[in-house]
Amino acid sequence: MKKLLALLMALTLSASMVACSSSNDTTTTQAEATEPTQTEETTPEVVEAEPITIKVGVPTAPPALPVLRMMDSGVLGENVTIELEIWSEPETLIAMVQDDSHDMFAFPLTVVSTLYNKGLDVRLMNVNTWGVTYFMTSDPDFTSWADLKGQTVYVPLQTSPPDALTQFFLDEAGLVVGEDVEIVYATTAEVSAFLASGQAVYGTLIEPQVTIAMMKNADLYVAYSFEDEWQRANDTDTMVPNAGFGTTQSFIDENPELTAAFNEAYAEAAQWCLDNPEEIGALAEEYLGMPAAVITASLPNMGLEFKTPQDADYELDMFYQMLFDFEPSMIGGALPDDGMYYAG
């Protein structure tokens, strides 16, 4: 990544974005900025001495949507190109962080804390996805987590919040993973396909794949919302944080203004997605081949909401403390300190 020689910004943000889906790693590049298509918008101009490309790693999940809108609107200026790469498993994300050729990432909150505690210079810029996870089954007799004794549960994204919380709820029900219940890990798309085909009877899944699976299998239903279970377990009415966007301290040091502009544009874009479900669906289909109708239909259940780490400190502290008390290795062996959080 070329270091910016000069970076001046006029920040009047009204941003834009979209997307998510595909089980294989893919790359999408914003070759050049385009004019906003929904309403007249005044976007921040980022003036650099030379062009810069930001390589961004995202999953097939809600955090990708605002980035697509940013790419489509050219909100960061004509000299800034966003190159999007899709990761389908945490191992691919970790490799992106370690290869020093990627700049920003959509992080499951368990993964960013683990990397930080292992000494990598990752920083969490925002929390953008809340709830979004559901426990699904086609078993009409299922009534509680305890009913899973002797059963197999399919779970996507090993070590991610959906995995960690699934294990927490099973433990709370008195079940031991590996003894009382078997967990089979697969990609998000694979778990959706297994549930849709009936190969899997029980599974943890996130949107929009929840909607996709239910469209294909009329017997499937949502047994638990993880947000409801989180609130029950913690006696709280707060949302459960799931994922956020981040970068490295090296990128921040080299590009402080661009980092701030990206984060502010992402916030505007997240709100744009919520306000324009059909438009974001179209962008998801254009950039990632995700059916527009699925994105539009599932958007209300995606838990897309922007908060800075400082605004989300209560929820983050509760999330990390709960998992630390349950199994410290799920978050890297220690509670993350304030150094992990980007302050803007």
C-alpha positions in Angstrom: 0.0 0.0 0.0 1.5 3.3 -1.1 1.8 5.8 1.7 -0.2 8.9 1.1 1.9 12.0 0.6 -0.9 14.4 1.1 -4.5 13.9 2.1 -7.0 16.8 2.4 -10.7 16.3 3.0 -13.9 18.3 2.9 -16.2 16.1 4.9 -19.9 16.5 4.0 -20.8 12.9 4.0 -23.8 11.3 2.5 -22.7 7.8 1.5 -23.5 4.7 -0.1 -22.9 0.9 -0.4 -24.0 -2.7 -0.7 -23.5 -6.4 -0.9 -22.7 -9.9 0.2 -22.6 -13.5 -0.9 -20.6 -16.2 -2.5 -19.0 -19.1 -0.8 -15.7 -18.8 -2.8 -13.0 -16.1 -2.3 -13.6 -13.5 -5.0 -12.3 -10.0 -5.8 -14.3 -7.0 -6.9 -12.7 -3.8 -7.9 -14.1 -0.3 -8.1 -12.3 0.8 -11.2 -13.4 4.4 -10.9 -15.9 6.4 -8.9 -19.4 6.8 -10.2 -22.0 9.4 -9.4 -24.6 8.6 -6.7 -27.8 7.3 -8.2 -30.4 7.6 -5.5 -30.5 11.3 -4.5 -28.2 14.3 -4.8 -25.3 13.7 -2.3 -22.4 15.8 -1.2 -19.5 13.5 -0.6 -16.1 14.2 1.0 -13.3 14.9 -1.5 -10.1 13.1 -0.6 -7.2 14.7 -2.5 -4.0 12.7 -2.8 -0.7 13.2 -4.5 -1.1 9.8 -6.1 -3.8 7.1 -6.5 -4.3 4.7 -3.7 -6.0 1.3 -3.6 -7.5 0.0 -0.4 -7.7 -3.8 -0.3 -10.6 -4.8 1.8 -11.5 -8.3 3.1 -15.2 -9.1 3.9 -17.3 -12.2 4.4 -20.6 -13.1 2.6 -22.5 -11.2 5.3 -24.0 -7.8 6.3 -20.6 -6.0 6.9 -20.0 -6.1 3.1 -23.1 -4.1 2.2 -21.9 -0.6 3.1 -18.6 -1.2 1.4 -20.4 -1.9 -1.9 -22.3 1.3 -1.6 -19.0 3.1 -1.0 -17.6 1.5 -4.1 -20.6 2.4 -6.2 -20.8 6.0 -5.1 -17.0 6.8 -5.2 -17.4 8.5 -1.8 -13.7 8.6 -1.0 -12.8 10.5 -4.2 -11.7 9.6 -7.7 -8.1 8.8 -6.7 -9.2 6.2 -4.1 -10.1 2.7 -5.3 -11.6 0.0 -3.1 -10.6 -3.5 -4.0 -13.0 -6.0 -2.4 -11.9 -9.6 -1.6 -14.4 -12.1 -0.1 -13.3 -14.5 2.6 -15.5 -17.5 3.5 -13.6 -18.9 6.5 -11.8 -17.2 9.4 -8.6 -18.9 8.3 -8.7 -16.9 5.1 -9.3 -13.7 7.0 -6.3 -14.4 9.3 -4.1 -15.0 6.3 -5.2 -11.7 4.8 -4.2 -9.9 8.0 -0.8 -11.6 8.1 0.1 -11.1 4.4 0.6 -7.4 4.8 -1.1 -6.7 1.4 -4.6 -6.1 2.7 -5.6 -2.9 4.5 -9.1 -3.2 6.1 -11.2 -6.1 7.2 -14.7 -7.1 8.4 -13.9 -8.9 11.6 -15.9 -11.3 13.7 -15.4 -9.9 17.2 -13.9 -13.2 18.4 -11.3 -13.1 15.7 -10.2 -9.5 16.1 -9.6 -10.0 19.8 -7.7 -13.3 19.2 -5.4 -11.6 16.7 -4.9 -8.6 19.0 -4.1 -10.8 21.9 -1.6 -12.7 19.8 0.3 -9.5 19.2 -1.0 -8.4 15.7 -1.5 -4.7 15.4 -5.2 -5.0 14.4 -7.6 -2.2 15.5 -11.4 -2.3 15.6 -12.9 0.7 13.9 -16.6 0.1 14.5 -19.2 -2.5 15.4 -21.7 -2.8 12.5 -23.5 -6.1 12.8 -25.7 -7.0 15.8 -27.8 -10.1 16.5 -28.1 -11.5 12.9 -27.7 -15.1 14.1 -30.4 -17.7 14.5 -30.8 -21.3 15.5 -32.8 -23.2 12.9 -34.4 -26.6 12.7 -36.9 -28.7 10.7 -37.7 -30.8 13.8 -41.3 -30.0 14.7 -40.8 -31.5 18.2 -37.8 -29.2 19.1 -38.5 -27.2 22.3 -35.2 -26.4 24.0 -31.4 -26.6 23.7 -31.5 -29.7 25.9 -33.3 -31.5 23.1 -30.1 -31.5 21.2 -28.5 -34.3 23.3 -27.4 -37.0 20.9 -27.8 -34.7 17.9 -25.6 -33.1 15.3 -25.5 -29.3 14.9 -24.1 -27.6 11.8 -22.3 -24.3 12.5 -20.6 -21.9 10.2 -17.4 -19.9 10.7 -15.5 -21.8 13.4 -14.3 -19.6 16.3 -16.7 -16.8 15.2 -19.4 -15.3 17.5 -22.1 -17.7 16.1 -19.8 -20.7 17.0 -18.9 -19.3 20.4 -22.4 -18.4 21.4 -23.8 -21.8 20.1 -21.3 -23.5 22.4 -22.2 -21.2 25.3 -25.9 -21.9 25.0 -25.3 -25.7 24.7 -23.1 -25.6 27.8 -25.8 -23.6 29.6 -28.2 -26.4 28.8 -25.9 -28.9 30.4 -24.6 -30.4 27.1 -20.9 -31.1 26.5 -19.8 -30.6 22.9 -18.0 -33.7 21.6 -19.8 -35.9 24.1 -23.5 -35.0 24.2 -23.7 -33.1 20.9 -21.6 -33.1 17.8 -20.8 -29.8 16.0 -20.0 -30.0 12.3 -18.3 -26.9 10.8 -18.9 -25.7 7.3 -19.0 -22.5 5.4 -22.1 -20.3 5.8 -23.3 -21.2 2.3 -22.8 -24.9 3.0 -24.7 -24.8 6.3 -27.6 -23.0 4.5 -27.6 -25.6 1.7 -27.5 -28.5 4.2 -30.5 -27.1 6.1 -32.4 -26.4 2.9 -31.9 -29.9 1.5 -32.7 -31.6 4.8 -29.2 -33.1 5.1 -28.9 -31.0 8.3 -31.8 -30.9 10.8 -30.2 -28.5 13.3 -28.0 -25.5 12.5 -26.8 -22.1 13.4 -27.0 -19.6 10.6 -26.8 -15.9 9.8 -28.7 -13.7 7.4 -29.1 -13.5 4.5 -28.5 -17.3 4.4 -31.4 -17.8 6.9 -33.8 -16.4 4.4 -32.3 -18.4 1.5 -32.6 -21.7 3.4 -36.2 -21.0 4.4 -37.2 -20.1 0.9 -36.0 -23.6 -0.2 -37.4 -25.7 2.7 -40.9 -25.0 4.0 -40.2 -27.2 7.0 -37.4 -25.0 8.3 -38.1 -22.5 11.0 -36.2 -20.2 13.4 -36.2 -21.9 16.9 -34.1 -19.2 18.6 -32.9 -15.7 17.9 -29.4 -15.4 19.4 -30.2 -11.9 20.4 -33.2 -13.1 22.5 -31.0 -15.8 24.0 -28.2 -13.3 24.7 -30.7 -11.0 26.5 -32.0 -13.9 28.5 -28.6 -15.1 29.5 -27.3 -11.7 30.5 -30.6 -10.3 31.8 -30.2 -7.3 29.5 -32.1 -5.5 26.8 -29.0 -4.7 24.8 -28.1 -6.1 21.4 -25.5 -8.8 21.0 -22.4 -7.5 19.0 -21.3 -9.8 16.3 -18.9 -8.2 13.8 -17.1 -4.9 13.0 -14.8 -3.3 10.6 -11.1 -2.8 11.3 -7.6 -2.2 10.1 -4.1 -2.2 11.3 -2.2 0.4 13.3 0.3 0.6 10.5 -2.4 1.6 8.0 -3.8 4.2 10.5 -0.3 5.7 11.0 0.3 6.0 7.3 -3.2 7.1 6.4 -4.9 8.8 9.4 -7.2 11.1 7.4 -8.2 8.3 5.0 -8.9 6.0 7.8 -11.2 8.5 9.5 -12.9 9.3 6.2 -13.5 5.6 5.5 -15.1 5.0 8.9 -17.4 8.1 8.6 -18.4 7.1 5.1 -19.1 3.5 6.3 -21.5 4.9 8.9 -23.3 6.9 6.3 -23.4 4.0 3.9 -24.8 1.6 6.6 -27.7 3.9 7.1 -28.2 4.3 3.3 -28.5 0.5 3.0 -31.3 0.4 5.6 -33.1 3.3 3.9 -32.7 1.8 0.4 -33.3 -2.0 0.6 -34.1 -2.5 -3.1 -31.1 -0.4 -4.2 -28.7 -2.3 -1.9 -30.2 -5.6 -3.2 -29.4 -4.5 -6.7 -25.9 -3.7 -5.8 -25.4 -7.0 -4.0 -26.5 -8.8 -7.2 -24.3 -6.6 -9.4 -21.1 -6.9 -7.4 -21.4 -10.3 -5.8 -24.1 -12.3 -7.7 -26.4 -12.4 -4.7 -30.1 -12.4 -5.6 -31.4 -8.9 -5.1 -34.7 -10.1 -3.7 -33.0 -12.1 -1.0 -31.0 -9.2 0.2 -34.0 -6.9 0.2 -36.1 -9.4 2.1 -33.5 -10.2 4.7 -32.2 -6.7 5.3 -34.5 -6.0 8.3 -33.0 -9.1 10.1 -29.4 -8.4 9.3 -28.7 -6.3 12.4 -26.9 -3.7 10.4 -26.1 -0.7 12.7 -23.0 1.4 13.0 -21.4 2.2 16.4 -17.9 3.3 17.3 -16.1 1.1 19.8 -16.5 3.9 22.3 -20.3 4.0 21.8 -20.5 0.2 21.9 -18.2 -0.2 25.0 -20.9 -1.6 27.3 -22.0 -4.3 24.8 -18.4 -5.1 23.9 -17.4 -5.4 27.6 -20.4 -7.7 28.3 -19.7 -9.8 25.2 -16.0 -10.4 25.9 -16.5 -10.9 29.6 -19.1 -13.6 29.0 -16.9 -15.5 26.6 -13.8 -15.1 28.7 -15.7 -16.6 31.7 -16.9 -19.4 29.5 -13.8 -20.2 27.5 -10.9 -17.7 27.4 -9.4 -19.2 24.2 -12.4 -18.1 22.2 -11.2 -14.5 22.5 -7.4 -15.1 22.5 -7.0 -15.9 26.2 -7.5 -12.4 27.6 -10.0 -9.6 27.7 -8.9 -7.0 25.0 -7.7 -3.7 26.4 -8.5 -0.2 25.1 -5.5 -0.4 22.7 -7.6 -2.6 20.3 -10.1 0.1 19.7 -9.7 2.8 17.1 -10.5 6.2 18.5 -10.7 8.2 15.3 
